[in-house]
């Protein structure tokens, strides 16, 4: 998914096309739309799980 989004951003060169910009919009990083705390918590929980998963060799 990363490569699809990033390569399409390279070819279209429109603002808000990169993966990081999509994530900022999906999880309301730059604004405080309704429910932003739940989305930010979901992002944080997912990142914590991913780091633990990678560091433990898949035990988590």
N, C-alpha and C positions, 0 to 999 in steps of 0.2 A: 504494500500500500504506500509505503514511504516513497519508493521510486516512481510510482505512478503519479503521485501528487507533485513531487519535486520536478520531475521531467516535464510535466505539463506546464508547470510554472515557468520553467526555462523557455519554453516555446511561446507561451502566450504573453509573458511579461506584464501581466496586469497586477495592480496592487491587491494584496490579500490573497495571493495564490499559493504561497509556500505552506508547508505543513505546520510550521510554528504559528503562522498567522491564523490558520484554521483552528488550531488548538486554543489560541487566545480567544477567538470568537466563540467556539463551542463551550468553553469553560468560563466565560465571562471574566477574563483576566483584566481587561482594560476598562470594563464598565461594571456597574452593579445592577444588572437586570434582575428581575424576580427569580429567586431560587439560586442566586449565584453562590451562596455558601455551600449548598449541597453539591453543586457541580465542581466547585474547587476541592471539596473534601473527596469526591470521587476521583478526581485527578491525583490528589495527594496519595490516597490509598492505593491506587493503581501503580503509581511510581514506587511507593514503598515496597509493594509486593514484587514488582519487577526487579528492583535492586536486590532484595532478599533472595529471590529465585535465582538470579544470575550468580550471586556470591556463594550460594550454598550448593550449587551444582544441580539444582532442580529439586531439592528436598522440600522446598516451600511451594 
